[in-house]
Amino acid sequence: MTPQQTRIAELVALGMTNRQIAERLGCSPRTVGNTLSMIYARLGISTRAELAVRMVSRPEAAGSDTEDES
């Protein structure tokens, strides 16, 4: 995903509405909706809930780094 798509997906996972996301990112709610449509198509999903699950199940979301701490 692009950085903008990733940011929008993260904000969806936090429970924000399209309007809230648009206000946060300085774009229109329609832009957010269009971006979400592209994200859904790319990931083969169809709901905000599925997107939220995908985002919180990513390794980065859990705060786990791939670097060895030894």
N, CA and C atoms as a LAMMPS dump frame, in Angstrom:
ITEM: TIMESTEP
0
ITEM: NUMBER OF ATOMS
210
ITEM: BOX BOUNDS ff ff ff
-5.0000000000000000e+02 5.0000000000000000e+02
-5.0000000000000000e+02 5.0000000000000000e+02
-5.0000000000000000e+02 5.0000000000000000e+02
ITEM: ATOMS id mol type element x y z
1 1 1 N 0.841 -1.185 0
2 1 2 C 0 0 0
3 1 3 C 0.884 1.245 0
4 2 1 N 0.323 2.315 -0.524
5 2 2 C 1.045 3.579 -0.509
6 2 3 C 1.055 4.12 0.922
7 3 1 N 1.92 5.081 1.219
8 3 2 C 1.909 5.673 2.564
9 3 3 C 0.539 6.273 2.928
10 4 1 N -0.126 6.93 1.971
11 4 2 C -1.443 7.503 2.267
12 4 3 C -2.468 6.394 2.541
13 5 1 N -2.441 5.336 1.755
14 5 2 C -3.356 4.226 1.984
15 5 3 C -3.112 3.594 3.35
16 6 1 N -1.855 3.434 3.704
17 6 2 C -1.514 2.853 4.998
18 6 3 C -2.024 3.736 6.128
19 7 1 N -1.818 5.037 6.021
20 7 2 C -2.264 5.96 7.075
21 7 3 C -3.784 5.925 7.216
22 8 1 N -4.491 5.93 6.092
23 8 2 C -5.952 5.865 6.147
24 8 3 C -6.396 4.546 6.775
25 9 1 N -5.777 3.454 6.396
26 9 2 C -6.124 2.154 6.965
27 9 3 C -5.873 2.128 8.471
28 10 1 N -4.776 2.737 8.91
29 10 2 C -4.482 2.8 10.352
30 10 3 C -5.552 3.592 11.088
31 11 1 N -5.999 4.693 10.5
32 11 2 C -7.016 5.512 11.147
33 11 3 C -8.37 4.805 11.167
34 12 1 N -8.668 4.035 10.132
35 12 2 C -9.888 3.213 10.133
36 12 3 C -9.803 2.213 11.283
37 13 1 N -8.639 1.594 11.445
38 13 2 C -8.454 0.607 12.516
39 13 3 C -8.631 1.223 13.897
40 14 1 N -8.41 2.531 14
41 14 2 C -8.626 3.231 15.272
42 14 3 C -10.087 3.593 15.486
43 15 1 N -10.926 3.316 14.475
44 15 2 C -12.357 3.56 14.61
45 15 3 C -12.828 4.91 14.094
46 16 1 N -11.97 5.601 13.368
47 16 2 C -12.34 6.929 12.869
48 16 3 C -13.246 6.808 11.646
49 17 1 N -14.153 7.787 11.486
50 17 2 C -15.024 7.853 10.319
51 17 3 C -14.276 8.478 9.151
52 18 1 N -14.86 8.37 7.954
53 18 2 C -14.235 8.998 6.789
54 18 3 C -14.097 10.497 7.004
55 19 1 N -15.105 11.119 7.58
56 19 2 C -15.06 12.557 7.832
57 19 3 C -13.935 12.916 8.807
58 20 1 N -13.795 12.145 9.866
59 20 2 C -12.73 12.398 10.836
60 20 3 C -11.35 12.203 10.21
61 21 1 N -11.221 11.159 9.398
62 21 2 C -9.946 10.909 8.723
63 21 3 C -9.626 12.058 7.779
64 22 1 N -10.62 12.503 7.026
65 22 2 C -10.425 13.61 6.081
66 22 3 C -9.97 14.865 6.806
67 23 1 N -10.6 15.171 7.93
68 23 2 C -10.206 16.344 8.708
69 23 3 C -8.771 16.205 9.205
70 24 1 N -8.415 15.024 9.667
71 24 2 C -7.06 14.776 10.186
72 24 3 C -6.011 14.93 9.093
73 25 1 N -6.321 14.428 7.883
74 25 2 C -5.332 14.414 6.806
75 25 3 C -5.432 15.606 5.859
76 26 1 N -6.449 16.43 6.038
77 26 2 C -6.59 17.608 5.19
78 26 3 C -7.042 17.293 3.777
79 27 1 N -7.928 16.325 3.647
80 27 2 C -8.482 15.976 2.338
81 27 3 C -9.998 15.872 2.479
82 28 1 N -10.671 15.474 1.429
83 28 2 C -12.134 15.374 1.497
84 28 3 C -12.552 13.967 1.924
85 29 1 N -13.744 13.859 2.518
86 29 2 C -14.259 12.526 2.859
87 29 3 C -14.385 11.634 1.62
88 30 1 N -14.667 12.251 0.479
89 30 2 C -14.768 11.472 -0.757
90 30 3 C -13.413 10.871 -1.132
91 31 1 N -12.343 11.612 -0.933
92 31 2 C -10.999 11.089 -1.198
93 31 3 C -10.72 9.89 -0.297
94 32 1 N -11.11 10.007 0.954
95 32 2 C -10.922 8.898 1.894
96 32 3 C -11.711 7.679 1.419
97 33 1 N -12.962 7.889 1.031
98 33 2 C -13.795 6.792 0.552
99 33 3 C -13.219 6.127 -0.686
100 34 1 N -12.739 6.941 -1.622
101 34 2 C -12.133 6.382 -2.839
102 34 3 C -10.871 5.587 -2.516
103 35 1 N -10.081 6.113 -1.6
104 35 2 C -8.861 5.409 -1.197
105 35 3 C -9.206 4.087 -0.526
106 36 1 N -10.239 4.096 0.31
107 36 2 C -10.663 2.849 0.957
108 36 3 C -11.118 1.827 -0.073
109 37 1 N -11.811 2.274 -1.106
110 37 2 C -12.242 1.353 -2.166
111 37 3 C -11.041 0.693 -2.821
112 38 1 N -9.993 1.464 -3.064
113 38 2 C -8.772 0.908 -3.665
114 38 3 C -8.106 -0.086 -2.713
115 39 1 N -8.095 0.255 -1.422
116 39 2 C -7.504 -0.64 -0.423
117 39 3 C -8.276 -1.951 -0.377
118 40 1 N -9.609 -1.862 -0.323
119 40 2 C -10.441 -3.072 -0.267
120 40 3 C -10.16 -3.974 -1.466
121 41 1 N -10.103 -3.373 -2.656
122 41 2 C -9.849 -4.155 -3.871
123 41 3 C -8.476 -4.817 -3.816
124 42 1 N -7.499 -4.065 -3.37
125 42 2 C -6.136 -4.596 -3.313
126 42 3 C -6.023 -5.762 -2.333
127 43 1 N -6.71 -5.658 -1.197
128 43 2 C -6.62 -6.687 -0.162
129 43 3 C -7.67 -7.783 -0.306
130 44 1 N -8.628 -7.601 -1.217
131 44 2 C -9.68 -8.6 -1.402
132 44 3 C -10.645 -8.657 -0.238
133 45 1 N -10.943 -7.491 0.324
134 45 2 C -11.882 -7.405 1.44
135 45 3 C -13.015 -6.464 1.061
136 46 1 N -14.043 -6.369 1.939
137 46 2 C -15.176 -5.514 1.585
138 46 3 C -15.722 -4.672 2.726
139 47 1 N -15.134 -4.771 3.924
140 47 2 C -15.667 -3.992 5.045
141 47 3 C -14.561 -3.326 5.857
142 48 1 N -14.949 -2.282 6.579
143 48 2 C -14.029 -1.59 7.489
144 48 3 C -13.539 -2.548 8.572
145 49 1 N -14.43 -3.417 9.021
146 49 2 C -14.062 -4.363 10.075
147 49 3 C -12.946 -5.294 9.604
148 50 1 N -13.068 -5.783 8.369
149 50 2 C -12.008 -6.647 7.831
150 50 3 C -10.695 -5.886 7.727
151 51 1 N -10.776 -4.63 7.317
152 51 2 C -9.568 -3.809 7.209
153 51 3 C -8.95 -3.603 8.587
154 52 1 N -9.766 -3.311 9.568
155 52 2 C -9.259 -3.099 10.931
156 52 3 C -8.555 -4.351 11.446
157 53 1 N -9.144 -5.512 11.194
158 53 2 C -8.518 -6.77 11.632
159 53 3 C -7.174 -6.956 10.941
160 54 1 N -7.121 -6.679 9.645
161 54 2 C -5.857 -6.796 8.909
162 54 3 C -4.798 -5.866 9.488
163 55 1 N -5.204 -4.652 9.825
164 55 2 C -4.239 -3.668 10.307
165 55 3 C -3.718 -4.026 11.69
166 56 1 N -4.575 -4.484 12.585
167 56 2 C -4.091 -4.799 13.933
168 56 3 C -3.354 -6.125 13.987
169 57 1 N -3.511 -6.962 12.968
170 57 2 C -2.804 -8.238 12.968
171 57 3 C -1.447 -8.162 12.279
172 58 1 N -1.099 -6.963 11.744
173 58 2 C 0.222 -6.782 11.127
174 58 3 C 1.297 -6.811 12.206
175 59 1 N 2.464 -7.367 11.906
176 59 2 C 3.551 -7.382 12.893
177 59 3 C 3.922 -5.982 13.378
178 60 1 N 3.916 -4.98 12.485
179 60 2 C 4.265 -3.609 12.874
180 60 3 C 3.284 -3.062 13.895
181 61 1 N 2.015 -3.465 13.807
182 61 2 C 0.993 -2.962 14.718
183 61 3 C 1.234 -3.451 16.135
184 62 1 N 1.832 -4.623 16.267
185 62 2 C 2.1 -5.168 17.586
186 62 3 C 3.365 -4.578 18.202
187 63 1 N 4.09 -3.787 17.427
188 63 2 C 5.288 -3.154 17.951
189 63 3 C 6.497 -4.058 17.94
190 64 1 N 6.39 -5.187 17.25
191 64 2 C 7.532 -6.116 17.21
192 64 3 C 8.45 -5.735 16.067
193 65 1 N 9.691 -5.527 16.387
194 65 2 C 10.688 -5.206 15.38
195 65 3 C 11.292 -6.494 14.857
196 66 1 N 11.822 -6.423 13.659
197 66 2 C 12.461 -7.594 13.088
198 66 3 C 13.928 -7.663 13.483
199 67 1 N 14.427 -6.64 14.184
200 67 2 C 15.826 -6.64 14.598
201 67 3 C 16.026 -7.525 15.81
202 68 1 N 17.158 -8.173 15.867
203 68 2 C 17.515 -9.011 17.004
204 68 3 C 18.062 -8.113 18.115
205 69 1 N 17.542 -8.29 19.329
206 69 2 C 17.951 -7.436 20.438
207 69 3 C 19.043 -8.06 21.279
208 70 1 N 19.812 -9.023 20.78
209 70 2 C 20.837 -9.666 21.592
210 70 3 C 22.091 -8.863 21.704
